[in-house]
Amino acid sequence: MSFNDFAFNDHIAGAIKRCGFTIPTPIQQQALGAVLARRDMLGLAQTGTGKTAAFALPTIQHLMESKAASAAGRPRALIIAPTRELAEQINEFVRTVIAGTPLRSLSVYGGVGKPGQVERIRRGVDLIVACPGRLLDLLNDRVVDLGGIETLILDEADHMFDKGFLPDIRRILRQVPKKRQTLVFSATMPDEIRHLAEDILTDPLTVQINPTRSVDAITHRVISVEQSRKTDLLLHLLESDSMTSTLVFARTKHKAKGVAQKLAQAGFRATSLQGNLSQNRRQQALDGFKDGTFTVLVATDIAARGIDVAGISHVVNYDMPDTAEAYIHRTGRTGRASCTGEALNFATSEDRRMLMTIERSLSCRMDRREVTLAPATRQEPAARQEPAAPRTGQRRQGPAAGKPAAAKPAAAATRRDGRPARAGVFGLGSRKGR
């Protein structure tokens, strides 16, 4: 099957080629025709499966061909996303597709000034990609009118439930027309999302993509390590030439910032992405990781869902996640678009039960990798100051983060890629055969 099998107009077909799409992904194969036919849909698929194109391409074509016209403050399509980063990513894709057409799109979310968003809406936009909180603010201010919505899309619906957005979603739903096309996409299906889908979807097509892609495309490895040696281990692993673009997950904002700073001080091009950063700083960090300015991004779970960065070679769980679902979302950042990737899990003795849970979810046993570090010559400040957080999900409040850590030149010799020459520091010898 190819994209030519669908009734896309010339502009959309050209956009598909510009985006480099060749063969539709499984969810695109099952969803595109139905969305083009204006059917409601419940899509169950993990991140990285091509959901954005599956709902955006047909929606844009409908907007192009619809006889209705968008009025000031009255969009015709609404996409709701749980995070600022995901909203911006979706809108970037939409802007790419609608380039050269009269259509206009806008992403709206908190953390940035509202006046600019208000002005854009008042000038008129056809499609809005919004986070629930800021959208409700605009609705309460009577800046936007959802009475003209023809297509409503909820992306990462289960994550919206996790973040407590469902009451906001239901308030928004009361302001959109009952006669509309509605698409709901979710990685998992908790009862609350199932009930929501039953309430808002009419005769939907259900599309479910088997999540085994994570096993097929990603190599999962476990490395046993003491809490106090995690940073030493990470520094050593980053010496590998294969770790060209690495996403590291830490449990707390404070730890993500601290680990990124230590990597930068060691000469790696590293930065952090975490909730203490302003939206502008968060976007700078993400953009820098996308364009290769940074080769290491240390993040909290804010980056686990929906962030599409091409070519991530490795995902490192510096701290193990609290659920198997979170593990799938984290590791889904690599092994995308028919590529392979590697997930490295730093496991302490406290993580054994979670590892067993994850392996049951993956239906496979992760590879065990032994790495012997030289005796520590100093304590790890981050580990000493911040013991592992309890599995309850409670997080300490760290100090306010400043600018994303920029790479600093290492005092030692550096390699051509800007990373320090640290061979033999941990007594592990040559990188050959690792």
Buried (B, 14 or more C-beta within 10 A) or exposed (E): EEBEEBEBEEBBBBBBEEEEBEEBBBBBBBBBBBBBEEBBBBBBBBBBBBBBBBBBBBBBBBBBEBEEEBEEBBBBBBBBBBBBBBBBBBBBBBBEBBEEBEBBBBBBBEBBEBEEBBEBBEEBBBBBBBBBBBBBBBBEEEBBBBEBBBBBBBBBBBBBBBBEBBEBBEBBBEBBEEEBBBBBBBBBBBEEBBEBBEEBBEEBBBBEBEBEBBBEBBBBBBBBBBBBBBBBBBBBBBBEEEBEBBBBBBBBBBBBBBBBBBBBBBBBBBBBBBBBBBBEBBBBBBEBBBEEBBBBBBBBBBBBBBBBBEEBBBBBBBBBBBBBBBBBBBBBBBBBEEEEBBBBBBBBEEBEEBBEEBBEBBEEEBEEEEBEBEEEEEEBEBBEEBEBBEEEEEBEEBEEBEEBBBBBEBEEEBBEEEBBEBEEBBEBEEEEEE
